[in-house]
Amino acid sequence: MNTEQLLLDKFQGSPLLSIEQVADILHRSKDGLRITLSGNSELAQKLRDTRLKIGRRVYFKTQGIARLIDEASA
């Protein structure tokens, strides 16, 4: 089972993850993740690449987060 499938199973098949869910996956607080996103680090850039805004809400593509995790663990 790959990382993307594990995330889809954990979050009821949702293709988009909220900032709270991504913070939980990365073992960070919600505010800590927001601070990371506002920076210029490599992680921040990769997270911003998976970000999707719908109205005022910010979501992240499950596929992109899974890819980011796989790259980090390789």
CHARMM-style PDB file with segment names, atoms N, HN, CA, C and O in Angstrom:
ATOM      1  N   MET     1       0.860  -1.179   0.000  1.00  0.00      PROA
ATOM      2  CA  MET     1       0.000   0.000   0.000  1.00  0.00      PROA
ATOM      3  C   MET     1       0.903   1.238   0.000  1.00  0.00      PROA
ATOM      4  O   MET     1       1.825   1.343   0.809  1.00  0.00      PROA
ATOM      5  N   ASN     2       0.631   2.160  -0.904  1.00  0.00      PROA
ATOM      6  HN  ASN     2      -0.118   2.074  -1.561  1.00  0.00      PROA
ATOM      7  CA  ASN     2       1.485   3.344  -0.997  1.00  0.00      PROA
ATOM      8  C   ASN     2       0.995   4.460  -0.075  1.00  0.00      PROA
ATOM      9  O   ASN     2      -0.081   4.370   0.516  1.00  0.00      PROA
ATOM     10  N   THR     3       1.795   5.496   0.032  1.00  0.00      PROA
ATOM     11  HN  THR     3       2.669   5.569  -0.448  1.00  0.00      PROA
ATOM     12  CA  THR     3       1.506   6.598   0.955  1.00  0.00      PROA
ATOM     13  C   THR     3       0.199   7.292   0.603  1.00  0.00      PROA
ATOM     14  O   THR     3      -0.593   7.621   1.487  1.00  0.00      PROA
ATOM     15  N   GLU     4      -0.025   7.512  -0.683  1.00  0.00      PROA
ATOM     16  HN  GLU     4       0.618   7.245  -1.401  1.00  0.00      PROA
ATOM     17  CA  GLU     4      -1.260   8.188  -1.091  1.00  0.00      PROA
ATOM     18  C   GLU     4      -2.484   7.386  -0.662  1.00  0.00      PROA
ATOM     19  O   GLU     4      -3.453   7.952  -0.156  1.00  0.00      PROA
ATOM     20  N   GLN     5      -2.444   6.082  -0.860  1.00  0.00      PROA
ATOM     21  HN  GLN     5      -1.657   5.622  -1.271  1.00  0.00      PROA
ATOM     22  CA  GLN     5      -3.576   5.237  -0.478  1.00  0.00      PROA
ATOM     23  C   GLN     5      -3.781   5.243   1.036  1.00  0.00      PROA
ATOM     24  O   GLN     5      -4.920   5.236   1.505  1.00  0.00      PROA
ATOM     25  N   LEU     6      -2.700   5.256   1.797  1.00  0.00      PROA
ATOM     26  HN  LEU     6      -1.775   5.262   1.416  1.00  0.00      PROA
ATOM     27  CA  LEU     6      -2.813   5.322   3.256  1.00  0.00      PROA
ATOM     28  C   LEU     6      -3.491   6.619   3.697  1.00  0.00      PROA
ATOM     29  O   LEU     6      -4.348   6.610   4.580  1.00  0.00      PROA
ATOM     30  N   LEU     7      -3.099   7.739   3.073  1.00  0.00      PROA
ATOM     31  HN  LEU     7      -2.403   7.746   2.356  1.00  0.00      PROA
ATOM     32  CA  LEU     7      -3.716   9.023   3.420  1.00  0.00      PROA
ATOM     33  C   LEU     7      -5.185   9.055   3.020  1.00  0.00      PROA
ATOM     34  O   LEU     7      -6.024   9.561   3.765  1.00  0.00      PROA
ATOM     35  N   LEU     8      -5.495   8.516   1.844  1.00  0.00      PROA
ATOM     36  HN  LEU     8      -4.813   8.105   1.239  1.00  0.00      PROA
ATOM     37  CA  LEU     8      -6.891   8.479   1.406  1.00  0.00      PROA
ATOM     38  C   LEU     8      -7.736   7.640   2.362  1.00  0.00      PROA
ATOM     39  O   LEU     8      -8.861   8.015   2.691  1.00  0.00      PROA
ATOM     40  N   ASP     9      -7.197   6.510   2.805  1.00  0.00      PROA
ATOM     41  HN  ASP     9      -6.283   6.205   2.538  1.00  0.00      PROA
ATOM     42  CA  ASP     9      -7.928   5.660   3.748  1.00  0.00      PROA
ATOM     43  C   ASP     9      -8.120   6.364   5.091  1.00  0.00      PROA
ATOM     44  O   ASP     9      -9.192   6.280   5.690  1.00  0.00      PROA
ATOM     45  N   LYS    10      -7.088   7.055   5.560  1.00  0.00      PROA
ATOM     46  HN  LYS    10      -6.217   7.123   5.073  1.00  0.00      PROA
ATOM     47  CA  LYS    10      -7.162   7.723   6.859  1.00  0.00      PROA
ATOM     48  C   LYS    10      -8.176   8.862   6.853  1.00  0.00      PROA
ATOM     49  O   LYS    10      -8.853   9.097   7.854  1.00  0.00      PROA
ATOM     50  N   PHE    11      -8.285   9.568   5.733  1.00  0.00      PROA
ATOM     51  HN  PHE    11      -7.735   9.377   4.920  1.00  0.00      PROA
ATOM     52  CA  PHE    11      -9.150  10.746   5.660  1.00  0.00      PROA
ATOM     53  C   PHE    11     -10.368  10.515   4.762  1.00  0.00      PROA
ATOM     54  O   PHE    11     -10.800  11.428   4.058  1.00  0.00      PROA
ATOM     55  N   GLN    12     -10.910   9.324   4.783  1.00  0.00      PROA
ATOM     56  HN  GLN    12     -10.559   8.582   5.355  1.00  0.00      PROA
ATOM     57  CA  GLN    12     -12.157   8.960   4.118  1.00  0.00      PROA
ATOM     58  C   GLN    12     -12.159   9.255   2.617  1.00  0.00      PROA
ATOM     59  O   GLN    12     -13.184   9.665   2.072  1.00  0.00      PROA
ATOM     60  N   GLY    13     -11.042   9.056   1.955  1.00  0.00      PROA
ATOM     61  HN  GLY    13     -10.209   8.724   2.398  1.00  0.00      PROA
ATOM     62  CA  GLY    13     -10.976   9.181   0.508  1.00  0.00      PROA
ATOM     63  C   GLY    13     -10.970  10.592  -0.032  1.00  0.00      PROA
ATOM     64  O   GLY    13     -11.154  10.793  -1.232  1.00  0.00      PROA
ATOM     65  N   SER    14     -10.764  11.566   0.820  1.00  0.00      PROA
ATOM     66  HN  SER    14     -10.615  11.403   1.795  1.00  0.00      PROA
ATOM     67  CA  SER    14     -10.789  12.958   0.376  1.00  0.00      PROA
ATOM     68  C   SER    14      -9.544  13.294  -0.447  1.00  0.00      PROA
ATOM     69  O   SER    14      -8.427  13.033   0.000  1.00  0.00      PROA
ATOM     70  N   PRO    15      -9.717  13.872  -1.651  1.00  0.00      PROA
ATOM     71  CA  PRO    15      -8.558  14.264  -2.464  1.00  0.00      PROA
ATOM     72  C   PRO    15      -7.896  15.549  -1.966  1.00  0.00      PROA
ATOM     73  O   PRO    15      -6.803  15.901  -2.411  1.00  0.00      PROA
ATOM     74  N   LEU    16      -8.562  16.248  -1.040  1.00  0.00      PROA
ATOM     75  HN  LEU    16      -9.449  15.962  -0.678  1.00  0.00      PROA
ATOM     76  CA  LEU    16      -8.023  17.485  -0.480  1.00  0.00      PROA
ATOM     77  C   LEU    16      -7.928  17.363   1.034  1.00  0.00      PROA
ATOM     78  O   LEU    16      -8.794  16.769   1.677  1.00  0.00      PROA
ATOM     79  N   LEU    17      -6.867  17.932   1.592  1.00  0.00      PROA
ATOM     80  HN  LEU    17      -6.164  18.414   1.070  1.00  0.00      PROA
ATOM     81  CA  LEU    17      -6.653  17.905   3.036  1.00  0.00      PROA
ATOM     82  C   LEU    17      -6.659  19.323   3.572  1.00  0.00      PROA
ATOM     83  O   LEU    17      -6.143  20.241   2.933  1.00  0.00      PROA
ATOM     84  N   SER    18      -7.240  19.498   4.738  1.00  0.00      PROA
ATOM     85  HN  SER    18      -7.659  18.752   5.257  1.00  0.00      PROA
ATOM     86  CA  SER    18      -7.244  20.818   5.379  1.00  0.00      PROA
ATOM     87  C   SER    18      -5.879  21.073   6.012  1.00  0.00      PROA
ATOM     88  O   SER    18      -5.059  20.164   6.138  1.00  0.00      PROA
ATOM     89  N   ILE    19      -5.654  22.303   6.399  1.00  0.00      PROA
ATOM     90  HN  ILE    19      -6.320  23.042   6.297  1.00  0.00      PROA
ATOM     91  CA  ILE    19      -4.381  22.649   7.047  1.00  0.00      PROA
ATOM     92  C   ILE    19      -4.230  21.892   8.368  1.00  0.00      PROA
ATOM     93  O   ILE    19      -3.115  21.541   8.754  1.00  0.00      PROA
ATOM     94  N   GLU    20      -5.337  21.640   9.061  1.00  0.00      PROA
ATOM     95  HN  GLU    20      -6.243  21.925   8.747  1.00  0.00      PROA
ATOM     96  CA  GLU    20      -5.289  20.871  10.309  1.00  0.00      PROA
ATOM     97  C   GLU    20      -4.843  19.434  10.046  1.00  0.00      PROA
ATOM     98  O   GLU    20      -4.048  18.879  10.803  1.00  0.00      PROA
ATOM     99  N   GLN    21      -5.356  18.836   8.971  1.00  0.00      PROA
ATOM    100  HN  GLN    21      -6.002  19.287   8.356  1.00  0.00      PROA
ATOM    101  CA  GLN    21      -4.997  17.461   8.644  1.00  0.00      PROA
ATOM    102  C   GLN    21      -3.530  17.353   8.235  1.00  0.00      PROA
ATOM    103  O   GLN    21      -2.839  16.417   8.636  1.00  0.00      PROA
ATOM    104  N   VAL    22      -3.055  18.309   7.440  1.00  0.00      PROA
ATOM    105  HN  VAL    22      -3.617  19.070   7.114  1.00  0.00      PROA
ATOM    106  CA  VAL    22      -1.648  18.295   7.024  1.00  0.00      PROA
ATOM    107  C   VAL    22      -0.744  18.506   8.238  1.00  0.00      PROA
ATOM    108  O   VAL    22       0.294  17.855   8.355  1.00  0.00      PROA
ATOM    109  N   ALA    23      -1.124  19.396   9.128  1.00  0.00      PROA
ATOM    110  HN  ALA    23      -1.968  19.925   9.033  1.00  0.00      PROA
ATOM    111  CA  ALA    23      -0.343  19.620  10.347  1.00  0.00      PROA
ATOM    112  C   ALA    23      -0.259  18.328  11.160  1.00  0.00      PROA
ATOM    113  O   ALA    23       0.798  18.003  11.702  1.00  0.00      PROA
ATOM    114  N   ASP    24      -1.362  17.596  11.245  1.00  0.00      PROA
ATOM    115  HN  ASP    24      -2.221  17.859  10.805  1.00  0.00      PROA
ATOM    116  CA  ASP    24      -1.382  16.323  11.967  1.00  0.00      PROA
ATOM    117  C   ASP    24      -0.449  15.311  11.300  1.00  0.00      PROA
ATOM    118  O   ASP    24       0.300  14.615  11.986  1.00  0.00      PROA
ATOM    119  N   ILE    25      -0.488  15.226   9.987  1.00  0.00      PROA
ATOM    120  HN  ILE    25      -1.096  15.791   9.430  1.00  0.00      PROA
ATOM    121  CA  ILE    25       0.362  14.290   9.246  1.00  0.00      PROA
ATOM    122  C   ILE    25       1.836  14.603   9.476  1.00  0.00      PROA
ATOM    123  O   ILE    25       2.648  13.694   9.648  1.00  0.00      PROA
ATOM    124  N   LEU    26       2.180  15.890   9.479  1.00  0.00      PROA
ATOM    125  HN  LEU    26       1.520  16.629   9.339  1.00  0.00      PROA
ATOM    126  CA  LEU    26       3.574  16.314   9.619  1.00  0.00      PROA
ATOM    127  C   LEU    26       4.001  16.501  11.077  1.00  0.00      PROA
ATOM    128  O   LEU    26       5.121  16.931  11.350  1.00  0.00      PROA
ATOM    129  N   HSD    27       3.104  16.176  12.010  1.00  0.00      PROA
ATOM    130  HN  HSD    27       2.194  15.826  11.788  1.00  0.00      PROA
ATOM    131  CA  HSD    27       3.374  16.300  13.449  1.00  0.00      PROA
ATOM    132  C   HSD    27       3.792  17.721  13.827  1.00  0.00      PROA
ATOM    133  O   HSD    27       4.784  17.935  14.525  1.00  0.00      PROA
ATOM    134  N   ARG    28       3.013  18.678  13.347  1.00  0.00      PROA
ATOM    135  HN  ARG    28       2.207  18.505  12.780  1.00  0.00      PROA
ATOM    136  CA  ARG    28       3.232  20.089  13.660  1.00  0.00      PROA
ATOM    137  C   ARG    28       1.922  20.674  14.152  1.00  0.00      PROA
ATOM    138  O   ARG    28       0.854  20.095  13.953  1.00  0.00      PROA
ATOM    139  N   SER    29       2.013  21.819  14.792  1.00  0.00      PROA
ATOM    140  HN  SER    29       2.880  22.290  14.954  1.00  0.00      PROA
ATOM    141  CA  SER    29       0.781  22.521  15.148  1.00  0.00      PROA
ATOM    142  C   SER    29       0.284  23.258  13.907  1.00  0.00      PROA
ATOM    143  O   SER    29       1.042  23.499  12.967  1.00  0.00      PROA
ATOM    144  N   LYS    30      -0.983  23.607  13.919  1.00  0.00      PROA
ATOM    145  HN  LYS    30      -1.598  23.411  14.683  1.00  0.00      PROA
ATOM    146  CA  LYS    30      -1.571  24.346  12.803  1.00  0.00      PROA
ATOM    147  C   LYS    30      -0.845  25.668  12.599  1.00  0.00      PROA
ATOM    148  O   LYS    30      -0.534  26.042  11.468  1.00  0.00      PROA
ATOM    149  N   ASP    31      -0.575  26.375  13.688  1.00  0.00      PROA
ATOM    150  HN  ASP    31      -0.827  26.071  14.607  1.00  0.00      PROA
ATOM    151  CA  ASP    31       0.127  27.659  13.593  1.00  0.00      PROA
ATOM    152  C   ASP    31       1.573  27.474  13.131  1.00  0.00      PROA
ATOM    153  O   ASP    31       2.096  28.294  12.377  1.00  0.00      PROA
ATOM    154  N   GLY    32       2.207  26.415  13.576  1.00  0.00      PROA
ATOM    155  HN  GLY    32       1.782  25.748  14.189  1.00  0.00      PROA
ATOM    156  CA  GLY    32       3.570  26.132  13.134  1.00  0.00      PROA
ATOM    157  C   GLY    32       3.640  25.877  11.641  1.00  0.00      PROA
ATOM    158  O   GLY    32       4.584  26.301  10.974  1.00  0.00      PROA
ATOM    159  N   LEU    33       2.636  25.183  11.116  1.00  0.00      PROA
ATOM    160  HN  LEU    33       1.869  24.839  11.658  1.00  0.00      PROA
ATOM    161  CA  LEU    33       2.578  24.925   9.679  1.00  0.00      PROA
ATOM    162  C   LEU    33       2.360  26.224   8.910  1.00  0.00      PROA
ATOM    163  O   LEU    33       2.957  26.430   7.854  1.00  0.00      PROA
ATOM    164  N   ARG    34       1.522  27.084   9.427  1.00  0.00      PROA
ATOM    165  HN  ARG    34       1.037  26.917  10.285  1.00  0.00      PROA
ATOM    166  CA  ARG    34       1.302  28.381   8.775  1.00  0.00      PROA
ATOM    167  C   ARG    34       2.588  29.208   8.739  1.00  0.00      PROA
ATOM    168  O   ARG    34       2.874  29.869   7.741  1.00  0.00      PROA
ATOM    169  N   ILE    35       3.358  29.172   9.823  1.00  0.00      PROA
ATOM    170  HN  ILE    35       3.125  28.636  10.634  1.00  0.00      PROA
ATOM    171  CA  ILE    35       4.631  29.893   9.859  1.00  0.00      PROA
ATOM    172  C   ILE    35       5.593  29.301   8.826  1.00  0.00      PROA
ATOM    173  O   ILE    35       6.285  30.039   8.125  1.00  0.00      PROA
ATOM    174  N   THR    36       5.634  27.982   8.735  1.00  0.00      PROA
ATOM    175  HN  THR    36       5.072  27.382   9.305  1.00  0.00      PROA
ATOM    176  CA  THR    36       6.478  27.329   7.737  1.00  0.00      PROA
ATOM    177  C   THR    36       6.088  27.764   6.333  1.00  0.00      PROA
ATOM    178  O   THR    36       6.954  28.058   5.508  1.00  0.00      PROA
ATOM    179  N   LEU    37       4.785  27.807   6.058  1.00  0.00      PROA
ATOM    180  HN  LEU    37       4.082  27.569   6.728  1.00  0.00      PROA
ATOM    181  CA  LEU    37       4.305  28.199   4.730  1.00  0.00      PROA
ATOM    182  C   LEU    37       4.666  29.634   4.376  1.00  0.00      PROA
ATOM    183  O   LEU    37       4.829  29.957   3.199  1.00  0.00      PROA
ATOM    184  N   SER    38       4.791  30.489   5.367  1.00  0.00      PROA
ATOM    185  HN  SER    38       4.658  30.226   6.323  1.00  0.00      PROA
ATOM    186  CA  SER    38       5.106  31.889   5.094  1.00  0.00      PROA
ATOM    187  C   SER    38       6.594  32.105   4.833  1.00  0.00      PROA
ATOM    188  O   SER    38       6.993  33.180   4.386  1.00  0.00      PROA
ATOM    189  N   GLY    39       7.412  31.099   5.107  1.00  0.00      PROA
ATOM    190  HN  GLY    39       7.088  30.226   5.470  1.00  0.00      PROA
ATOM    191  CA  GLY    39       8.854  31.220   4.907  1.00  0.00      PROA
ATOM    192  C   GLY    39       9.271  30.915   3.481  1.00  0.00      PROA
ATOM    193  O   GLY    39       8.432  30.713   2.603  1.00  0.00      PROA
ATOM    194  N   ASN    40      10.579  30.884   3.262  1.00  0.00      PROA
ATOM    195  HN  ASN    40      11.260  31.048   3.976  1.00  0.00      PROA
ATOM    196  CA  ASN    40      11.134  30.631   1.930  1.00  0.00      PROA
ATOM    197  C   ASN    40      11.917  29.326   1.863  1.00  0.00      PROA
ATOM    198  O   ASN    40      12.759  29.160   0.981  1.00  0.00      PROA
ATOM    199  N   SER    41      11.655  28.407   2.772  1.00  0.00      PROA
ATOM    200  HN  SER    41      10.971  28.542   3.488  1.00  0.00      PROA
ATOM    201  CA  SER    41      12.397  27.151   2.792  1.00  0.00      PROA
ATOM    202  C   SER    41      11.943  26.234   1.653  1.00  0.00      PROA
ATOM    203  O   SER    41      10.925  26.473   1.004  1.00  0.00      PROA
ATOM    204  N   GLU    42      12.720  25.194   1.437  1.00  0.00      PROA
ATOM    205  HN  GLU    42      13.547  24.999   1.964  1.00  0.00      PROA
ATOM    206  CA  GLU    42      12.380  24.214   0.403  1.00  0.00      PROA
ATOM    207  C   GLU    42      11.055  23.517   0.741  1.00  0.00      PROA
ATOM    208  O   GLU    42      10.228  23.283  -0.140  1.00  0.00      PROA
ATOM    209  N   LEU    43      10.866  23.192   2.016  1.00  0.00      PROA
ATOM    210  HN  LEU    43      11.538  23.383   2.731  1.00  0.00      PROA
ATOM    211  CA  LEU    43       9.610  22.572   2.447  1.00  0.00      PROA
ATOM    212  C   LEU    43       8.427  23.494   2.181  1.00  0.00      PROA
ATOM    213  O   LEU    43       7.386  23.048   1.699  1.00  0.00      PROA
ATOM    214  N   ALA    44       8.583  24.767   2.489  1.00  0.00      PROA
ATOM    215  HN  ALA    44       9.429  25.130   2.881  1.00  0.00      PROA
ATOM    216  CA  ALA    44       7.501  25.730   2.267  1.00  0.00      PROA
ATOM    217  C   ALA    44       7.134  25.791   0.793  1.00  0.00      PROA
ATOM    218  O   ALA    44       5.952  25.833   0.450  1.00  0.00      PROA
ATOM    219  N   GLN    45       8.131  25.795  -0.080  1.00  0.00      PROA
ATOM    220  HN  GLN    45       9.091  25.761   0.198  1.00  0.00      PROA
ATOM    221  CA  GLN    45       7.860  25.858  -1.520  1.00  0.00      PROA
ATOM    222  C   GLN    45       7.122  24.605  -1.988  1.00  0.00      PROA
ATOM    223  O   GLN    45       6.178  24.695  -2.773  1.00  0.00      PROA
ATOM    224  N   LYS    46       7.549  23.445  -1.510  1.00  0.00      PROA
ATOM    225  HN  LYS    46       8.315  23.371  -0.873  1.00  0.00      PROA
ATOM    226  CA  LYS    46       6.888  22.198  -1.905  1.00  0.00      PROA
ATOM    227  C   LYS    46       5.450  22.148  -1.393  1.00  0.00      PROA
ATOM    228  O   LYS    46       4.556  21.681  -2.098  1.00  0.00      PROA
ATOM    229  N   LEU    47       5.225  22.626  -0.172  1.00  0.00      PROA
ATOM    230  HN  LEU    47       5.952  23.006   0.401  1.00  0.00      PROA
ATOM    231  CA  LEU    47       3.861  22.663   0.363  1.00  0.00      PROA
ATOM    232  C   LEU    47       2.995  23.644  -0.412  1.00  0.00      PROA
ATOM    233  O   LEU    47       1.831  23.359  -0.693  1.00  0.00      PROA
ATOM    234  N   ARG    48       3.557  24.796  -0.760  1.00  0.00      PROA
ATOM    235  HN  ARG    48       4.503  25.027  -0.531  1.00  0.00      PROA
ATOM    236  CA  ARG    48       2.790  25.787  -1.527  1.00  0.00      PROA
ATOM    237  C   ARG    48       2.417  25.259  -2.906  1.00  0.00      PROA
ATOM    238  O   ARG    48       1.379  25.635  -3.451  1.00  0.00      PROA
ATOM    239  N   ASP    49       3.248  24.393  -3.478  1.00  0.00      PROA
ATOM    240  HN  ASP    49       4.092  24.087  -3.036  1.00  0.00      PROA
ATOM    241  CA  ASP    49       2.944  23.807  -4.783  1.00  0.00      PROA
ATOM    242  C   ASP    49       1.710  22.907  -4.729  1.00  0.00      PROA
ATOM    243  O   ASP    49       1.035  22.726  -5.743  1.00  0.00      PROA
ATOM    244  N   THR    50       1.409  22.345  -3.565  1.00  0.00      PROA
ATOM    245  HN  THR    50       1.957  22.492  -2.742  1.00  0.00      PROA
ATOM    246  CA  THR    50       0.247  21.462  -3.433  1.00  0.00      PROA
ATOM    247  C   THR    50      -0.981  22.191  -2.898  1.00  0.00      PROA
ATOM    248  O   THR    50      -2.050  21.594  -2.765  1.00  0.00      PROA
ATOM    249  N   ARG    51      -0.832  23.480  -2.592  1.00  0.00      PROA
ATOM    250  HN  ARG    51       0.036  23.964  -2.701  1.00  0.00      PROA
ATOM    251  CA  ARG    51      -1.910  24.259  -1.965  1.00  0.00      PROA
ATOM    252  C   ARG    51      -2.972  24.642  -2.991  1.00  0.00      PROA
ATOM    253  O   ARG    51      -2.676  24.907  -4.156  1.00  0.00      PROA
ATOM    254  N   LEU    52      -4.205  24.661  -2.522  1.00  0.00      PROA
ATOM    255  HN  LEU    52      -4.445  24.445  -1.576  1.00  0.00      PROA
ATOM    256  CA  LEU    52      -5.344  25.048  -3.346  1.00  0.00      PROA
ATOM    257  C   LEU    52      -6.279  25.878  -2.480  1.00  0.00      PROA
ATOM    258  O   LEU    52      -6.702  25.433  -1.412  1.00  0.00      PROA
ATOM    259  N   LYS    53      -6.603  27.081  -2.937  1.00  0.00      PROA
ATOM    260  HN  LYS    53      -6.260  27.442  -3.804  1.00  0.00      PROA
ATOM    261  CA  LYS    53      -7.519  27.937  -2.177  1.00  0.00      PROA
ATOM    262  C   LYS    53      -8.911  27.839  -2.790  1.00  0.00      PROA
ATOM    263  O   LYS    53      -9.082  27.962  -4.003  1.00  0.00      PROA
ATOM    264  N   ILE    54      -9.885  27.618  -1.942  1.00  0.00      PROA
ATOM    265  HN  ILE    54      -9.746  27.517  -0.956  1.00  0.00      PROA
ATOM    266  CA  ILE    54     -11.289  27.624  -2.346  1.00  0.00      PROA
ATOM    267  C   ILE    54     -11.956  28.657  -1.457  1.00  0.00      PROA
ATOM    268  O   ILE    54     -12.207  28.416  -0.276  1.00  0.00      PROA
ATOM    269  N   GLY    55     -12.236  29.805  -2.042  1.00  0.00      PROA
ATOM    270  HN  GLY    55     -12.032  30.001  -3.001  1.00  0.00      PROA
ATOM    271  CA  GLY    55     -12.730  30.921  -1.247  1.00  0.00      PROA
ATOM    272  C   GLY    55     -11.642  31.355  -0.288  1.00  0.00      PROA
ATOM    273  O   GLY    55     -10.515  31.636  -0.694  1.00  0.00      PROA
ATOM    274  N   ARG    56     -11.986  31.408   0.983  1.00  0.00      PROA
ATOM    275  HN  ARG    56     -12.902  31.180   1.313  1.00  0.00      PROA
ATOM    276  CA  ARG    56     -11.007  31.783   2.012  1.00  0.00      PROA
ATOM    277  C   ARG    56     -10.294  30.580   2.605  1.00  0.00      PROA
ATOM    278  O   ARG    56      -9.346  30.730   3.376  1.00  0.00      PROA
ATOM    279  N   ARG    57     -10.746  29.402   2.251  1.00  0.00      PROA
ATOM    280  HN  ARG    57     -11.516  29.281   1.625  1.00  0.00      PROA
ATOM    281  CA  ARG    57     -10.182  28.185   2.838  1.00  0.00      PROA
ATOM    282  C   ARG    57      -8.977  27.693   2.043  1.00  0.00      PROA
ATOM    283  O   ARG    57      -8.912  27.838   0.822  1.00  0.00      PROA
ATOM    284  N   VAL    58      -8.031  27.111   2.765  1.00  0.00      PROA
ATOM    285  HN  VAL    58      -8.084  26.993   3.757  1.00  0.00      PROA
ATOM    286  CA  VAL    58      -6.819  26.581   2.153  1.00  0.00      PROA
ATOM    287  C   VAL    58      -6.829  25.065   2.296  1.00  0.00      PROA
ATOM    288  O   VAL    58      -7.021  24.533   3.389  1.00  0.00      PROA
ATOM    289  N   TYR    59      -6.621  24.380   1.177  1.00  0.00      PROA
ATOM    290  HN  TYR    59      -6.465  24.813   0.289  1.00  0.00      PROA
ATOM    291  CA  TYR    59      -6.545  22.923   1.166  1.00  0.00      PROA
ATOM    292  C   TYR    59      -5.248  22.505   0.488  1.00  0.00      PROA
ATOM    293  O   TYR    59      -4.604  23.298  -0.199  1.00  0.00      PROA
ATOM    294  N   PHE    60      -4.880  21.257   0.693  1.00  0.00      PROA
ATOM    295  HN  PHE    60      -5.403  20.613   1.252  1.00  0.00      PROA
ATOM    296  CA  PHE    60      -3.683  20.701   0.083  1.00  0.00      PROA
ATOM    297  C   PHE    60      -4.075  19.417  -0.632  1.00  0.00      PROA
ATOM    298  O   PHE    60      -4.904  18.652  -0.138  1.00  0.00      PROA
ATOM    299  N   LYS    61      -3.480  19.186  -1.790  1.00  0.00      PROA
ATOM    300  HN  LYS    61      -2.807  19.807  -2.190  1.00  0.00      PROA
ATOM    301  CA  LYS    61      -3.781  17.984  -2.566  1.00  0.00      PROA
ATOM    302  C   LYS    61      -3.156  16.776  -1.872  1.00  0.00      PROA
ATOM    303  O   LYS    61      -1.963  16.764  -1.569  1.00  0.00      PROA
ATOM    304  N   THR    62      -3.977  15.771  -1.628  1.00  0.00      PROA
ATOM    305  HN  THR    62      -4.946  15.780  -1.874  1.00  0.00      PROA
ATOM    306  CA  THR    62      -3.511  14.552  -0.959  1.00  0.00      PROA
ATOM    307  C   THR    62      -2.369  13.919  -1.738  1.00  0.00      PROA
ATOM    308  O   THR    62      -1.386  13.467  -1.150  1.00  0.00      PROA
ATOM    309  N   GLN    63      -2.496  13.887  -3.046  1.00  0.00      PROA
ATOM    310  HN  GLN    63      -3.294  14.254  -3.523  1.00  0.00      PROA
ATOM    311  CA  GLN    63      -1.464  13.302  -3.896  1.00  0.00      PROA
ATOM    312  C   GLN    63      -0.129  14.030  -3.723  1.00  0.00      PROA
ATOM    313  O   GLN    63       0.921  13.391  -3.663  1.00  0.00      PROA
ATOM    314  N   GLY    64      -0.164  15.350  -3.644  1.00  0.00      PROA
ATOM    315  HN  GLY    64      -1.017  15.870  -3.694  1.00  0.00      PROA
ATOM    316  CA  GLY    64       1.052  16.138  -3.471  1.00  0.00      PROA
ATOM    317  C   GLY    64       1.700  15.921  -2.114  1.00  0.00      PROA
ATOM    318  O   GLY    64       2.924  15.835  -2.014  1.00  0.00      PROA
ATOM    319  N   ILE    65       0.883  15.832  -1.068  1.00  0.00      PROA
ATOM    320  HN  ILE    65      -0.112  15.902  -1.150  1.00  0.00      PROA
ATOM    321  CA  ILE    65       1.417  15.587   0.281  1.00  0.00      PROA
ATOM    322  C   ILE    65       2.046  14.196   0.344  1.00  0.00      PROA
ATOM    323  O   ILE    65       3.104  14.021   0.949  1.00  0.00      PROA
ATOM    324  N   ALA    66       1.399  13.206  -0.278  1.00  0.00      PROA
ATOM    325  HN  ALA    66       0.540  13.349  -0.770  1.00  0.00      PROA
ATOM    326  CA  ALA    66       1.950  11.849  -0.305  1.00  0.00      PROA
ATOM    327  C   ALA    66       3.285  11.833  -1.044  1.00  0.00      PROA
ATOM    328  O   ALA    66       4.227  11.171  -0.607  1.00  0.00      PROA
ATOM    329  N   ARG    67       3.373  12.552  -2.157  1.00  0.00      PROA
ATOM    330  HN  ARG    67       2.608  13.089  -2.512  1.00  0.00      PROA
ATOM    331  CA  ARG    67       4.616  12.623  -2.922  1.00  0.00      PROA
ATOM    332  C   ARG    67       5.725  13.274  -2.083  1.00  0.00      PROA
ATOM    333  O   ARG    67       6.869  12.820  -2.095  1.00  0.00      PROA
ATOM    334  N   LEU    68       5.376  14.334  -1.363  1.00  0.00      PROA
ATOM    335  HN  LEU    68       4.447  14.703  -1.353  1.00  0.00      PROA
ATOM    336  CA  LEU    68       6.338  15.032  -0.512  1.00  0.00      PROA
ATOM    337  C   LEU    68       6.883  14.089   0.568  1.00  0.00      PROA
ATOM    338  O   LEU    68       8.083  14.085   0.841  1.00  0.00      PROA
ATOM    339  N   ILE    69       6.010  13.301   1.172  1.00  0.00      PROA
ATOM    340  HN  ILE    69       5.035  13.304   0.950  1.00  0.00      PROA
ATOM    341  CA  ILE    69       6.426  12.336   2.203  1.00  0.00      PROA
ATOM    342  C   ILE    69       7.328  11.265   1.596  1.00  0.00      PROA
ATOM    343  O   ILE    69       8.345  10.895   2.182  1.00  0.00      PROA
ATOM    344  N   ASP    70       6.947  10.768   0.411  1.00  0.00      PROA
ATOM    345  HN  ASP    70       6.121  11.069  -0.066  1.00  0.00      PROA
ATOM    346  CA  ASP    70       7.754   9.738  -0.247  1.00  0.00      PROA
ATOM    347  C   ASP    70       9.146  10.260  -0.606  1.00  0.00      PROA
ATOM    348  O   ASP    70      10.134   9.542  -0.457  1.00  0.00      PROA
ATOM    349  N   GLU    71       9.228  11.503  -1.078  1.00  0.00      PROA
ATOM    350  HN  GLU    71       8.426  12.087  -1.199  1.00  0.00      PROA
ATOM    351  CA  GLU    71      10.528  12.099  -1.416  1.00  0.00      PROA
ATOM    352  C   GLU    71      11.401  12.243  -0.171  1.00  0.00      PROA
ATOM    353  O   GLU    71      12.610  12.016  -0.224  1.00  0.00      PROA
ATOM    354  N   ALA    72      10.791  12.619   0.936  1.00  0.00      PROA
ATOM    355  HN  ALA    72       9.809  12.804   0.980  1.00  0.00      PROA
ATOM    356  CA  ALA    72      11.546  12.830   2.171  1.00  0.00      PROA
ATOM    357  C   ALA    72      12.058  11.514   2.753  1.00  0.00      PROA
ATOM    358  O   ALA    72      13.115  11.483   3.383  1.00  0.00      PROA
ATOM    359  N   SER    73      11.316  10.435   2.546  1.00  0.00      PROA
ATOM    360  HN  SER    73      10.457  10.460   2.034  1.00  0.00      PROA
ATOM    361  CA  SER    73      11.713   9.157   3.136  1.00  0.00      PROA
ATOM    362  C   SER    73      12.592   8.331   2.206  1.00  0.00      PROA
ATOM    363  O   SER    73      13.069   7.264   2.594  1.00  0.00      PROA
ATOM    364  N   ALA    74      12.810   8.806   0.997  1.00  0.00      PROA
ATOM    365  HN  ALA    74      12.422   9.672   0.683  1.00  0.00      PROA
ATOM    366  CA  ALA    74      13.639   8.050   0.031  1.00  0.00      PROA
ATOM    367  C   ALA    74      15.111   8.302   0.239  1.00  0.00      PROA
ATOM    368  OT1 ALA    74      15.940   7.749  -0.482  1.00  0.00      PROA
TER     369      ALA     74
END
